[in-house]
């Protein structure tokens, strides 16, 4: 089991996204994603995202816990539990990231960028300000084959 945290930092109707183009052997290569990473020993979900945001962006965030996303994939040896956050409160100055290029992207333009199909479900839920949710995403390769939101099957295309 792998635990990760991911945050969408928001300002002026835009998300700070990471265009993953710098790391070798990156499952997220060329995709646009939020800020985050794997838990370190003894970290809570909040500890992890605060550290990851500082490391990747230079910002100190005040995270809001929004949901949990379970990833199942034939390309992964373990199930991943991703703790999902947003942050409208932060301080500091954005700096260069060694994992990719950081860019403020208008929320309505995110759909136009390369991303995982399942991301559209949780981004839509975040934009609708849905209270805490649980989402299970199953992938075969890079193809989303099943999405279950709070115990019910959903089609990602309904969230575009």
CNS distance restraints for C-alpha pairs under 8 A (distance, minus, plus):
assign (resid   1 and name CA) (resid  78 and name CA) 5.17 0.50 0.50
assign (resid   1 and name CA) (resid  79 and name CA) 5.07 0.50 0.50
assign (resid   1 and name CA) (resid  80 and name CA) 5.87 0.50 0.50
assign (resid   1 and name CA) (resid  81 and name CA) 7.45 0.50 0.50
assign (resid   2 and name CA) (resid  38 and name CA) 7.39 0.50 0.50
assign (resid   2 and name CA) (resid  78 and name CA) 6.55 0.50 0.50
assign (resid   2 and name CA) (resid  79 and name CA) 6.21 0.50 0.50
assign (resid   2 and name CA) (resid  80 and name CA) 4.60 0.50 0.50
assign (resid   2 and name CA) (resid  81 and name CA) 6.14 0.50 0.50
assign (resid   3 and name CA) (resid  38 and name CA) 5.95 0.50 0.50
assign (resid   3 and name CA) (resid  39 and name CA) 5.82 0.50 0.50
assign (resid   3 and name CA) (resid  80 and name CA) 5.83 0.50 0.50
assign (resid   3 and name CA) (resid  81 and name CA) 4.92 0.50 0.50
assign (resid   3 and name CA) (resid  82 and name CA) 5.94 0.50 0.50
assign (resid   3 and name CA) (resid  83 and name CA) 7.58 0.50 0.50
assign (resid   4 and name CA) (resid  36 and name CA) 7.20 0.50 0.50
assign (resid   4 and name CA) (resid  37 and name CA) 5.30 0.50 0.50
assign (resid   4 and name CA) (resid  38 and name CA) 4.21 0.50 0.50
assign (resid   4 and name CA) (resid  39 and name CA) 5.52 0.50 0.50
assign (resid   4 and name CA) (resid  45 and name CA) 7.41 0.50 0.50
assign (resid   4 and name CA) (resid  48 and name CA) 7.61 0.50 0.50
assign (resid   4 and name CA) (resid  80 and name CA) 7.23 0.50 0.50
assign (resid   4 and name CA) (resid  81 and name CA) 6.23 0.50 0.50
assign (resid   4 and name CA) (resid  82 and name CA) 4.69 0.50 0.50
assign (resid   4 and name CA) (resid  83 and name CA) 6.12 0.50 0.50
assign (resid   5 and name CA) (resid  36 and name CA) 5.39 0.50 0.50
assign (resid   5 and name CA) (resid  37 and name CA) 5.71 0.50 0.50
assign (resid   5 and name CA) (resid  38 and name CA) 6.59 0.50 0.50
assign (resid   5 and name CA) (resid  39 and name CA) 7.30 0.50 0.50
assign (resid   5 and name CA) (resid  45 and name CA) 5.97 0.50 0.50
assign (resid   5 and name CA) (resid  46 and name CA) 7.82 0.50 0.50
assign (resid   5 and name CA) (resid  48 and name CA) 6.31 0.50 0.50
assign (resid   5 and name CA) (resid  49 and name CA) 5.44 0.50 0.50
assign (resid   5 and name CA) (resid  82 and name CA) 5.28 0.50 0.50
assign (resid   5 and name CA) (resid  83 and name CA) 4.53 0.50 0.50
assign (resid   5 and name CA) (resid  84 and name CA) 5.92 0.50 0.50
assign (resid   5 and name CA) (resid  85 and name CA) 7.44 0.50 0.50
assign (resid   6 and name CA) (resid  34 and name CA) 6.04 0.50 0.50
assign (resid   6 and name CA) (resid  35 and name CA) 5.47 0.50 0.50
assign (resid   6 and name CA) (resid  36 and name CA) 4.28 0.50 0.50
assign (resid   6 and name CA) (resid  37 and name CA) 6.62 0.50 0.50
assign (resid   6 and name CA) (resid  49 and name CA) 6.49 0.50 0.50
assign (resid   6 and name CA) (resid  82 and name CA) 6.72 0.50 0.50
assign (resid   6 and name CA) (resid  83 and name CA) 6.21 0.50 0.50
assign (resid   6 and name CA) (resid  84 and name CA) 5.07 0.50 0.50
assign (resid   6 and name CA) (resid  85 and name CA) 6.03 0.50 0.50
assign (resid   7 and name CA) (resid  34 and name CA) 5.49 0.50 0.50
assign (resid   7 and name CA) (resid  35 and name CA) 5.18 0.50 0.50
assign (resid   7 and name CA) (resid  36 and name CA) 6.17 0.50 0.50
assign (resid   7 and name CA) (resid  49 and name CA) 6.86 0.50 0.50
assign (resid   7 and name CA) (resid  53 and name CA) 7.88 0.50 0.50
assign (resid   7 and name CA) (resid  63 and name CA) 7.61 0.50 0.50
assign (resid   7 and name CA) (resid  84 and name CA) 5.95 0.50 0.50
assign (resid   7 and name CA) (resid  85 and name CA) 4.47 0.50 0.50
assign (resid   7 and name CA) (resid  86 and name CA) 5.09 0.50 0.50
assign (resid   7 and name CA) (resid  87 and name CA) 6.98 0.50 0.50
assign (resid   8 and name CA) (resid  15 and name CA) 5.99 0.50 0.50
assign (resid   8 and name CA) (resid  16 and name CA) 6.58 0.50 0.50
assign (resid   8 and name CA) (resid  17 and name CA) 7.38 0.50 0.50
assign (resid   8 and name CA) (resid  34 and name CA) 5.11 0.50 0.50
assign (resid   8 and name CA) (resid  35 and name CA) 6.52 0.50 0.50
assign (resid   8 and name CA) (resid  85 and name CA) 6.43 0.50 0.50
assign (resid   8 and name CA) (resid  86 and name CA) 4.73 0.50 0.50
assign (resid   8 and name CA) (resid  87 and name CA) 6.40 0.50 0.50
assign (resid   9 and name CA) (resid  15 and name CA) 5.52 0.50 0.50
assign (resid   9 and name CA) (resid  16 and name CA) 5.44 0.50 0.50
assign (resid   9 and name CA) (resid  34 and name CA) 7.65 0.50 0.50
assign (resid   9 and name CA) (resid  35 and name CA) 7.81 0.50 0.50
assign (resid   9 and name CA) (resid  86 and name CA) 5.68 0.50 0.50
assign (resid   9 and name CA) (resid  87 and name CA) 4.75 0.50 0.50
assign (resid   9 and name CA) (resid  88 and name CA) 6.12 0.50 0.50
assign (resid  10 and name CA) (resid  14 and name CA) 5.57 0.50 0.50
assign (resid  10 and name CA) (resid  15 and name CA) 4.63 0.50 0.50
assign (resid  10 and name CA) (resid  16 and name CA) 6.45 0.50 0.50
assign (resid  10 and name CA) (resid  86 and name CA) 7.20 0.50 0.50
assign (resid  10 and name CA) (resid  87 and name CA) 6.03 0.50 0.50
assign (resid  10 and name CA) (resid  88 and name CA) 5.10 0.50 0.50
assign (resid  11 and name CA) (resid  15 and name CA) 6.56 0.50 0.50
assign (resid  11 and name CA) (resid  88 and name CA) 6.33 0.50 0.50
assign (resid  13 and name CA) (resid 106 and name CA) 5.91 0.50 0.50
assign (resid  13 and name CA) (resid 107 and name CA) 6.12 0.50 0.50
assign (resid  14 and name CA) (resid 104 and name CA) 5.75 0.50 0.50
assign (resid  14 and name CA) (resid 105 and name CA) 5.06 0.50 0.50
assign (resid  14 and name CA) (resid 106 and name CA) 4.10 0.50 0.50
assign (resid  14 and name CA) (resid 107 and name CA) 5.16 0.50 0.50
assign (resid  15 and name CA) (resid  34 and name CA) 7.99 0.50 0.50
assign (resid  15 and name CA) (resid 104 and name CA) 5.47 0.50 0.50
assign (resid  15 and name CA) (resid 105 and name CA) 5.36 0.50 0.50
assign (resid  15 and name CA) (resid 106 and name CA) 6.42 0.50 0.50
assign (resid  15 and name CA) (resid 107 and name CA) 6.20 0.50 0.50
assign (resid  16 and name CA) (resid  34 and name CA) 6.96 0.50 0.50
assign (resid  16 and name CA) (resid  35 and name CA) 7.87 0.50 0.50
assign (resid  16 and name CA) (resid 102 and name CA) 6.57 0.50 0.50
assign (resid  16 and name CA) (resid 103 and name CA) 5.57 0.50 0.50
assign (resid  16 and name CA) (resid 104 and name CA) 4.43 0.50 0.50
assign (resid  16 and name CA) (resid 105 and name CA) 6.32 0.50 0.50
assign (resid  17 and name CA) (resid  32 and name CA) 6.04 0.50 0.50
assign (resid  17 and name CA) (resid  33 and name CA) 5.45 0.50 0.50
assign (resid  17 and name CA) (resid  34 and name CA) 5.03 0.50 0.50
assign (resid  17 and name CA) (resid  35 and name CA) 6.83 0.50 0.50
assign (resid  17 and name CA) (resid 102 and name CA) 5.64 0.50 0.50
assign (resid  17 and name CA) (resid 103 and name CA) 5.48 0.50 0.50
assign (resid  17 and name CA) (resid 104 and name CA) 6.26 0.50 0.50
assign (resid  17 and name CA) (resid 105 and name CA) 6.75 0.50 0.50
assign (resid  18 and name CA) (resid  32 and name CA) 5.48 0.50 0.50
assign (resid  18 and name CA) (resid  33 and name CA) 5.33 0.50 0.50
assign (resid  18 and name CA) (resid  34 and name CA) 5.95 0.50 0.50
assign (resid  18 and name CA) (resid  35 and name CA) 6.53 0.50 0.50
assign (resid  18 and name CA) (resid  99 and name CA) 7.95 0.50 0.50
assign (resid  18 and name CA) (resid 100 and name CA) 5.92 0.50 0.50
assign (resid  18 and name CA) (resid 101 and name CA) 5.56 0.50 0.50
assign (resid  18 and name CA) (resid 102 and name CA) 4.62 0.50 0.50
assign (resid  18 and name CA) (resid 103 and name CA) 6.58 0.50 0.50
assign (resid  19 and name CA) (resid  30 and name CA) 6.28 0.50 0.50
assign (resid  19 and name CA) (resid  31 and name CA) 5.81 0.50 0.50
assign (resid  19 and name CA) (resid  32 and name CA) 4.44 0.50 0.50
assign (resid  19 and name CA) (resid  33 and name CA) 6.61 0.50 0.50
assign (resid  19 and name CA) (resid 100 and name CA) 5.24 0.50 0.50
assign (resid  19 and name CA) (resid 101 and name CA) 5.08 0.50 0.50
assign (resid  19 and name CA) (resid 102 and name CA) 6.34 0.50 0.50
assign (resid  19 and name CA) (resid 103 and name CA) 7.66 0.50 0.50
assign (resid  20 and name CA) (resid  26 and name CA) 7.91 0.50 0.50
assign (resid  20 and name CA) (resid  28 and name CA) 6.24 0.50 0.50
assign (resid  20 and name CA) (resid  29 and name CA) 5.16 0.50 0.50
assign (resid  20 and name CA) (resid  30 and name CA) 5.09 0.50 0.50
assign (resid  20 and name CA) (resid  31 and name CA) 5.64 0.50 0.50
assign (resid  20 and name CA) (resid  32 and name CA) 6.33 0.50 0.50
assign (resid  20 and name CA) (resid  33 and name CA) 7.57 0.50 0.50
assign (resid  20 and name CA) (resid  99 and name CA) 6.07 0.50 0.50
assign (resid  20 and name CA) (resid 100 and name CA) 4.44 0.50 0.50
assign (resid  20 and name CA) (resid 101 and name CA) 6.79 0.50 0.50
assign (resid  21 and name CA) (resid  29 and name CA) 5.69 0.50 0.50
assign (resid  21 and name CA) (resid  30 and name CA) 5.24 0.50 0.50
assign (resid  21 and name CA) (resid  31 and name CA) 7.86 0.50 0.50
assign (resid  21 and name CA) (resid  99 and name CA) 6.89 0.50 0.50
assign (resid  21 and name CA) (resid 100 and name CA) 4.95 0.50 0.50
assign (resid  21 and name CA) (resid 101 and name CA) 7.22 0.50 0.50
assign (resid  22 and name CA) (resid  29 and name CA) 7.98 0.50 0.50
assign (resid  22 and name CA) (resid  98 and name CA) 6.68 0.50 0.50
assign (resid  22 and name CA) (resid  99 and name CA) 5.06 0.50 0.50
assign (resid  22 and name CA) (resid 100 and name CA) 4.95 0.50 0.50
assign (resid  23 and name CA) (resid  29 and name CA) 7.46 0.50 0.50
assign (resid  23 and name CA) (resid  98 and name CA) 7.77 0.50 0.50
assign (resid  23 and name CA) (resid  99 and name CA) 5.47 0.50 0.50
assign (resid  23 and name CA) (resid 100 and name CA) 7.32 0.50 0.50
assign (resid  25 and name CA) (resid  29 and name CA) 7.68 0.50 0.50
assign (resid  30 and name CA) (resid 114 and name CA) 7.00 0.50 0.50
assign (resid  31 and name CA) (resid 113 and name CA) 7.54 0.50 0.50
assign (resid  31 and name CA) (resid 114 and name CA) 4.97 0.50 0.50
assign (resid  31 and name CA) (resid 115 and name CA) 4.87 0.50 0.50
assign (resid  31 and name CA) (resid 116 and name CA) 7.44 0.50 0.50
assign (resid  32 and name CA) (resid 113 and name CA) 6.60 0.50 0.50
assign (resid  32 and name CA) (resid 114 and name CA) 6.05 0.50 0.50
assign (resid  32 and name CA) (resid 115 and name CA) 5.55 0.50 0.50
assign (resid  33 and name CA) (resid 115 and name CA) 6.91 0.50 0.50
assign (resid  35 and name CA) (resid  49 and name CA) 7.96 0.50 0.50
assign (resid  35 and name CA) (resid  52 and name CA) 7.10 0.50 0.50
assign (resid  35 and name CA) (resid  53 and name CA) 6.13 0.50 0.50
assign (resid  35 and name CA) (resid  56 and name CA) 7.08 0.50 0.50
assign (resid  36 and name CA) (resid  48 and name CA) 7.86 0.50 0.50
assign (resid  36 and name CA) (resid  49 and name CA) 5.91 0.50 0.50
assign (resid  36 and name CA) (resid  52 and name CA) 5.27 0.50 0.50
assign (resid  36 and name CA) (resid  53 and name CA) 6.43 0.50 0.50
assign (resid  36 and name CA) (resid  56 and name CA) 7.82 0.50 0.50
assign (resid  37 and name CA) (resid  48 and name CA) 7.51 0.50 0.50
assign (resid  37 and name CA) (resid  49 and name CA) 7.44 0.50 0.50
assign (resid  37 and name CA) (resid  52 and name CA) 6.25 0.50 0.50
assign (resid  38 and name CA) (resid  48 and name CA) 7.25 0.50 0.50
assign (resid  39 and name CA) (resid  43 and name CA) 6.04 0.50 0.50
assign (resid  39 and name CA) (resid  44 and name CA) 7.62 0.50 0.50
assign (resid  39 and name CA) (resid  45 and name CA) 7.35 0.50 0.50
assign (resid  39 and name CA) (resid  48 and name CA) 5.48 0.50 0.50
assign (resid  40 and name CA) (resid  48 and name CA) 7.07 0.50 0.50
assign (resid  43 and name CA) (resid  47 and name CA) 5.37 0.50 0.50
assign (resid  43 and name CA) (resid  48 and name CA) 5.84 0.50 0.50
assign (resid  44 and name CA) (resid  48 and name CA) 6.17 0.50 0.50
assign (resid  45 and name CA) (resid  49 and name CA) 6.37 0.50 0.50
assign (resid  45 and name CA) (resid  83 and name CA) 6.31 0.50 0.50
assign (resid  46 and name CA) (resid  50 and name CA) 6.09 0.50 0.50
assign (resid  46 and name CA) (resid  63 and name CA) 6.95 0.50 0.50
assign (resid  46 and name CA) (resid  65 and name CA) 7.91 0.50 0.50
assign (resid  47 and name CA) (resid  51 and name CA) 6.19 0.50 0.50
assign (resid  48 and name CA) (resid  52 and name CA) 6.01 0.50 0.50
assign (resid  49 and name CA) (resid  53 and name CA) 5.85 0.50 0.50
assign (resid  49 and name CA) (resid  63 and name CA) 7.61 0.50 0.50
assign (resid  50 and name CA) (resid  54 and name CA) 6.28 0.50 0.50
assign (resid  50 and name CA) (resid  60 and name CA) 6.71 0.50 0.50
assign (resid  50 and name CA) (resid  61 and name CA) 6.12 0.50 0.50
assign (resid  50 and name CA) (resid  62 and name CA) 7.57 0.50 0.50
assign (resid  50 and name CA) (resid  63 and name CA) 7.33 0.50 0.50
assign (resid  51 and name CA) (resid  55 and name CA) 6.13 0.50 0.50
assign (resid  52 and name CA) (resid  56 and name CA) 5.90 0.50 0.50
assign (resid  53 and name CA) (resid  57 and name CA) 5.55 0.50 0.50
assign (resid  53 and name CA) (resid  58 and name CA) 6.81 0.50 0.50
assign (resid  53 and name CA) (resid  59 and name CA) 6.11 0.50 0.50
assign (resid  53 and name CA) (resid  60 and name CA) 6.81 0.50 0.50
assign (resid  53 and name CA) (resid  61 and name CA) 7.02 0.50 0.50
assign (resid  54 and name CA) (resid  58 and name CA) 4.48 0.50 0.50
assign (resid  54 and name CA) (resid  59 and name CA) 4.94 0.50 0.50
assign (resid  54 and name CA) (resid  60 and name CA) 5.60 0.50 0.50
assign (resid  54 and name CA) (resid  61 and name CA) 7.80 0.50 0.50
assign (resid  56 and name CA) (resid  95 and name CA) 7.95 0.50 0.50
assign (resid  56 and name CA) (resid  96 and name CA) 7.72 0.50 0.50
assign (resid  56 and name CA) (resid  97 and name CA) 5.26 0.50 0.50
assign (resid  56 and name CA) (resid  98 and name CA) 7.45 0.50 0.50
assign (resid  56 and name CA) (resid  99 and name CA) 7.69 0.50 0.50
assign (resid  57 and name CA) (resid  93 and name CA) 7.86 0.50 0.50
assign (resid  57 and name CA) (resid  94 and name CA) 5.16 0.50 0.50
assign (resid  57 and name CA) (resid  95 and name CA) 5.46 0.50 0.50
assign (resid  57 and name CA) (resid  96 and name CA) 6.85 0.50 0.50
assign (resid  57 and name CA) (resid  97 and name CA) 6.30 0.50 0.50
assign (resid  57 and name CA) (resid 102 and name CA) 7.67 0.50 0.50
assign (resid  58 and name CA) (resid  92 and name CA) 6.45 0.50 0.50
assign (resid  58 and name CA) (resid  93 and name CA) 6.16 0.50 0.50
assign (resid  58 and name CA) (resid  94 and name CA) 5.41 0.50 0.50
assign (resid  58 and name CA) (resid  95 and name CA) 5.63 0.50 0.50
assign (resid  59 and name CA) (resid  90 and name CA) 6.39 0.50 0.50
assign (resid  59 and name CA) (resid  91 and name CA) 5.67 0.50 0.50
assign (resid  59 and name CA) (resid  92 and name CA) 4.81 0.50 0.50
assign (resid  59 and name CA) (resid  93 and name CA) 6.07 0.50 0.50
assign (resid  59 and name CA) (resid  94 and name CA) 6.16 0.50 0.50
assign (resid  60 and name CA) (resid  90 and name CA) 5.40 0.50 0.50
assign (resid  60 and name CA) (resid  91 and name CA) 5.30 0.50 0.50
assign (resid  60 and name CA) (resid  92 and name CA) 6.31 0.50 0.50
assign (resid  61 and name CA) (resid  87 and name CA) 6.37 0.50 0.50
assign (resid  61 and name CA) (resid  88 and name CA) 7.99 0.50 0.50
assign (resid  61 and name CA) (resid  89 and name CA) 5.96 0.50 0.50
assign (resid  61 and name CA) (resid  90 and name CA) 4.20 0.50 0.50
assign (resid  61 and name CA) (resid  91 and name CA) 6.61 0.50 0.50
assign (resid  62 and name CA) (resid  87 and name CA) 5.88 0.50 0.50
assign (resid  62 and name CA) (resid  88 and name CA) 7.48 0.50 0.50
assign (resid  62 and name CA) (resid  89 and name CA) 5.36 0.50 0.50
assign (resid  62 and name CA) (resid  90 and name CA) 5.98 0.50 0.50
assign (resid  63 and name CA) (resid  85 and name CA) 5.94 0.50 0.50
assign (resid  63 and name CA) (resid  86 and name CA) 5.80 0.50 0.50
assign (resid  63 and name CA) (resid  87 and name CA) 4.83 0.50 0.50
assign (resid  63 and name CA) (resid  88 and name CA) 7.93 0.50 0.50
assign (resid  63 and name CA) (resid  89 and name CA) 7.62 0.50 0.50
assign (resid  64 and name CA) (resid  85 and name CA) 5.30 0.50 0.50
assign (resid  64 and name CA) (resid  86 and name CA) 5.33 0.50 0.50
assign (resid  64 and name CA) (resid  87 and name CA) 5.96 0.50 0.50
assign (resid  65 and name CA) (resid  83 and name CA) 7.49 0.50 0.50
assign (resid  65 and name CA) (resid  84 and name CA) 6.20 0.50 0.50
assign (resid  65 and name CA) (resid  85 and name CA) 4.62 0.50 0.50
assign (resid  65 and name CA) (resid  86 and name CA) 6.87 0.50 0.50
assign (resid  65 and name CA) (resid 132 and name CA) 7.54 0.50 0.50
assign (resid  66 and name CA) (resid  83 and name CA) 7.89 0.50 0.50
assign (resid  66 and name CA) (resid  84 and name CA) 5.57 0.50 0.50
assign (resid  66 and name CA) (resid  85 and name CA) 5.20 0.50 0.50
assign (resid  66 and name CA) (resid  86 and name CA) 6.93 0.50 0.50
assign (resid  66 and name CA) (resid 126 and name CA) 7.52 0.50 0.50
assign (resid  66 and name CA) (resid 131 and name CA) 6.68 0.50 0.50
assign (resid  66 and name CA) (resid 132 and name CA) 4.88 0.50 0.50
assign (resid  66 and name CA) (resid 133 and name CA) 6.91 0.50 0.50
assign (resid  67 and name CA) (resid  83 and name CA) 6.18 0.50 0.50
assign (resid  67 and name CA) (resid  84 and name CA) 5.11 0.50 0.50
assign (resid  67 and name CA) (resid  85 and name CA) 7.11 0.50 0.50
assign (resid  67 and name CA) (resid 131 and name CA) 7.98 0.50 0.50
assign (resid  67 and name CA) (resid 132 and name CA) 4.81 0.50 0.50
assign (resid  67 and name CA) (resid 133 and name CA) 4.70 0.50 0.50
assign (resid  67 and name CA) (resid 134 and name CA) 5.76 0.50 0.50
assign (resid  67 and name CA) (resid 135 and name CA) 7.80 0.50 0.50
assign (resid  68 and name CA) (resid  81 and name CA) 6.73 0.50 0.50
assign (resid  68 and name CA) (resid  82 and name CA) 5.66 0.50 0.50
assign (resid  68 and name CA) (resid  83 and name CA) 4.68 0.50 0.50
assign (resid  68 and name CA) (resid  84 and name CA) 5.69 0.50 0.50
assign (resid  68 and name CA) (resid 132 and name CA) 7.99 0.50 0.50
assign (resid  68 and name CA) (resid 133 and name CA) 6.52 0.50 0.50
assign (resid  68 and name CA) (resid 134 and name CA) 5.04 0.50 0.50
assign (resid  68 and name CA) (resid 135 and name CA) 6.38 0.50 0.50
assign (resid  69 and name CA) (resid  81 and name CA) 5.85 0.50 0.50
assign (resid  69 and name CA) (resid  82 and name CA) 5.02 0.50 0.50
assign (resid  69 and name CA) (resid  83 and name CA) 6.49 0.50 0.50
assign (resid  69 and name CA) (resid  84 and name CA) 7.12 0.50 0.50
assign (resid  69 and name CA) (resid 134 and name CA) 5.92 0.50 0.50
assign (resid  69 and name CA) (resid 135 and name CA) 4.71 0.50 0.50
assign (resid  69 and name CA) (resid 136 and name CA) 5.64 0.50 0.50
assign (resid  69 and name CA) (resid 137 and name CA) 7.23 0.50 0.50
assign (resid  70 and name CA) (resid  79 and name CA) 7.07 0.50 0.50
assign (resid  70 and name CA) (resid  80 and name CA) 5.73 0.50 0.50
assign (resid  70 and name CA) (resid  81 and name CA) 4.68 0.50 0.50
assign (resid  70 and name CA) (resid  82 and name CA) 6.23 0.50 0.50
assign (resid  70 and name CA) (resid 134 and name CA) 7.80 0.50 0.50
assign (resid  70 and name CA) (resid 135 and name CA) 6.19 0.50 0.50
assign (resid  70 and name CA) (resid 136 and name CA) 4.55 0.50 0.50
assign (resid  70 and name CA) (resid 137 and name CA) 6.10 0.50 0.50
assign (resid  71 and name CA) (resid  79 and name CA) 5.94 0.50 0.50
assign (resid  71 and name CA) (resid  80 and name CA) 5.06 0.50 0.50
assign (resid  71 and name CA) (resid  81 and name CA) 6.46 0.50 0.50
assign (resid  71 and name CA) (resid  82 and name CA) 7.62 0.50 0.50
assign (resid  71 and name CA) (resid 136 and name CA) 6.08 0.50 0.50
assign (resid  71 and name CA) (resid 137 and name CA) 5.07 0.50 0.50
assign (resid  71 and name CA) (resid 138 and name CA) 5.97 0.50 0.50
assign (resid  71 and name CA) (resid 139 and name CA) 7.73 0.50 0.50
assign (resid  72 and name CA) (resid  76 and name CA) 7.36 0.50 0.50
assign (resid  72 and name CA) (resid  78 and name CA) 7.70 0.50 0.50
assign (resid  72 and name CA) (resid  79 and name CA) 5.44 0.50 0.50
assign (resid  72 and name CA) (resid  80 and name CA) 6.89 0.50 0.50
assign (resid  72 and name CA) (resid 136 and name CA) 7.69 0.50 0.50
assign (resid  72 and name CA) (resid 137 and name CA) 6.23 0.50 0.50
assign (resid  72 and name CA) (resid 138 and name CA) 4.61 0.50 0.50
assign (resid  72 and name CA) (resid 139 and name CA) 6.21 0.50 0.50
assign (resid  73 and name CA) (resid  79 and name CA) 7.66 0.50 0.50
assign (resid  73 and name CA) (resid 138 and name CA) 5.72 0.50 0.50
assign (resid  73 and name CA) (resid 139 and name CA) 4.70 0.50 0.50
assign (resid  73 and name CA) (resid 140 and name CA) 5.85 0.50 0.50
assign (resid  73 and name CA) (resid 141 and name CA) 7.00 0.50 0.50
assign (resid  74 and name CA) (resid 139 and name CA) 6.83 0.50 0.50
assign (resid  74 and name CA) (resid 140 and name CA) 5.59 0.50 0.50
assign (resid  74 and name CA) (resid 141 and name CA) 6.45 0.50 0.50
assign (resid  75 and name CA) (resid 140 and name CA) 7.45 0.50 0.50
assign (resid  75 and name CA) (resid 141 and name CA) 6.21 0.50 0.50
assign (resid  96 and name CA) (resid 101 and name CA) 7.06 0.50 0.50
assign (resid  96 and name CA) (resid 102 and name CA) 7.09 0.50 0.50
assign (resid  97 and name CA) (resid 101 and name CA) 6.32 0.50 0.50
assign (resid  97 and name CA) (resid 102 and name CA) 6.88 0.50 0.50
assign (resid 105 and name CA) (resid 109 and name CA) 6.61 0.50 0.50
assign (resid 105 and name CA) (resid 110 and name CA) 6.66 0.50 0.50
assign (resid 106 and name CA) (resid 110 and name CA) 6.81 0.50 0.50
assign (resid 109 and name CA) (resid 113 and name CA) 7.17 0.50 0.50
assign (resid 111 and name CA) (resid 115 and name CA) 7.80 0.50 0.50
assign (resid 111 and name CA) (resid 120 and name CA) 7.23 0.50 0.50
assign (resid 111 and name CA) (resid 160 and name CA) 7.50 0.50 0.50
assign (resid 115 and name CA) (resid 119 and name CA) 6.85 0.50 0.50
assign (resid 116 and name CA) (resid 120 and name CA) 7.56 0.50 0.50
assign (resid 116 and name CA) (resid 142 and name CA) 7.50 0.50 0.50
assign (resid 117 and name CA) (resid 121 and name CA) 7.73 0.50 0.50
assign (resid 117 and name CA) (resid 143 and name CA) 7.78 0.50 0.50
assign (resid 117 and name CA) (resid 144 and name CA) 6.46 0.50 0.50
assign (resid 117 and name CA) (resid 156 and name CA) 6.74 0.50 0.50
assign (resid 118 and name CA) (resid 122 and name CA) 7.09 0.50 0.50
assign (resid 118 and name CA) (resid 137 and name CA) 6.50 0.50 0.50
assign (resid 118 and name CA) (resid 144 and name CA) 6.75 0.50 0.50
assign (resid 118 and name CA) (resid 147 and name CA) 7.37 0.50 0.50
assign (resid 118 and name CA) (resid 156 and name CA) 6.29 0.50 0.50
assign (resid 119 and name CA) (resid 123 and name CA) 5.96 0.50 0.50
assign (resid 120 and name CA) (resid 124 and name CA) 5.90 0.50 0.50
assign (resid 120 and name CA) (resid 156 and name CA) 6.71 0.50 0.50
assign (resid 120 and name CA) (resid 159 and name CA) 6.22 0.50 0.50
assign (resid 120 and name CA) (resid 160 and name CA) 6.41 0.50 0.50
assign (resid 121 and name CA) (resid 125 and name CA) 6.34 0.50 0.50
assign (resid 121 and name CA) (resid 156 and name CA) 5.73 0.50 0.50
assign (resid 121 and name CA) (resid 159 and name CA) 5.44 0.50 0.50
assign (resid 121 and name CA) (resid 160 and name CA) 7.74 0.50 0.50
assign (resid 122 and name CA) (resid 126 and name CA) 6.11 0.50 0.50
assign (resid 122 and name CA) (resid 135 and name CA) 7.74 0.50 0.50
assign (resid 123 and name CA) (resid 127 and name CA) 6.12 0.50 0.50
assign (resid 124 and name CA) (resid 128 and name CA) 6.16 0.50 0.50
assign (resid 124 and name CA) (resid 159 and name CA) 5.99 0.50 0.50
assign (resid 124 and name CA) (resid 160 and name CA) 7.47 0.50 0.50
assign (resid 125 and name CA) (resid 129 and name CA) 6.20 0.50 0.50
assign (resid 125 and name CA) (resid 130 and name CA) 5.37 0.50 0.50
assign (resid 126 and name CA) (resid 130 and name CA) 6.14 0.50 0.50
assign (resid 133 and name CA) (resid 149 and name CA) 7.36 0.50 0.50
assign (resid 133 and name CA) (resid 150 and name CA) 6.30 0.50 0.50
assign (resid 134 and name CA) (resid 149 and name CA) 5.95 0.50 0.50
assign (resid 134 and name CA) (resid 150 and name CA) 5.14 0.50 0.50
assign (resid 134 and name CA) (resid 151 and name CA) 7.95 0.50 0.50
assign (resid 135 and name CA) (resid 147 and name CA) 7.07 0.50 0.50
assign (resid 135 and name CA) (resid 148 and name CA) 5.64 0.50 0.50
assign (resid 135 and name CA) (resid 149 and name CA) 4.52 0.50 0.50
assign (resid 135 and name CA) (resid 150 and name CA) 6.20 0.50 0.50
assign (resid 136 and name CA) (resid 146 and name CA) 7.88 0.50 0.50
assign (resid 136 and name CA) (resid 147 and name CA) 5.67 0.50 0.50
assign (resid 136 and name CA) (resid 148 and name CA) 5.03 0.50 0.50
assign (resid 136 and name CA) (resid 149 and name CA) 6.52 0.50 0.50
assign (resid 137 and name CA) (resid 144 and name CA) 7.03 0.50 0.50
assign (resid 137 and name CA) (resid 145 and name CA) 7.87 0.50 0.50
assign (resid 137 and name CA) (resid 146 and name CA) 5.89 0.50 0.50
assign (resid 137 and name CA) (resid 147 and name CA) 4.72 0.50 0.50
assign (resid 137 and name CA) (resid 148 and name CA) 6.66 0.50 0.50
assign (resid 138 and name CA) (resid 144 and name CA) 5.93 0.50 0.50
assign (resid 138 and name CA) (resid 145 and name CA) 5.74 0.50 0.50
assign (resid 138 and name CA) (resid 146 and name CA) 5.08 0.50 0.50
assign (resid 138 and name CA) (resid 147 and name CA) 6.48 0.50 0.50
assign (resid 139 and name CA) (resid 143 and name CA) 5.35 0.50 0.50
assign (resid 139 and name CA) (resid 144 and name CA) 4.44 0.50 0.50
assign (resid 139 and name CA) (resid 145 and name CA) 5.47 0.50 0.50
assign (resid 139 and name CA) (resid 146 and name CA) 7.13 0.50 0.50
assign (resid 140 and name CA) (resid 144 and name CA) 6.50 0.50 0.50
assign (resid 140 and name CA) (resid 145 and name CA) 6.54 0.50 0.50
assign (resid 146 and name CA) (resid 153 and name CA) 7.35 0.50 0.50
assign (resid 146 and name CA) (resid 154 and name CA) 7.79 0.50 0.50
assign (resid 146 and name CA) (resid 155 and name CA) 7.85 0.50 0.50
assign (resid 147 and name CA) (resid 153 and name CA) 5.76 0.50 0.50
assign (resid 147 and name CA) (resid 154 and name CA) 5.52 0.50 0.50
assign (resid 147 and name CA) (resid 155 and name CA) 6.61 0.50 0.50
assign (resid 147 and name CA) (resid 156 and name CA) 7.18 0.50 0.50
assign (resid 148 and name CA) (resid 152 and name CA) 5.08 0.50 0.50
assign (resid 148 and name CA) (resid 153 and name CA) 4.34 0.50 0.50
assign (resid 148 and name CA) (resid 154 and name CA) 5.78 0.50 0.50
assign (resid 149 and name CA) (resid 153 and name CA) 6.32 0.50 0.50
assign (resid 149 and name CA) (resid 154 and name CA) 6.53 0.50 0.50
assign (resid 154 and name CA) (resid 158 and name CA) 7.70 0.50 0.50
assign (resid 155 and name CA) (resid 159 and name CA) 7.67 0.50 0.50
assign (resid 156 and name CA) (resid 160 and name CA) 7.15 0.50 0.50
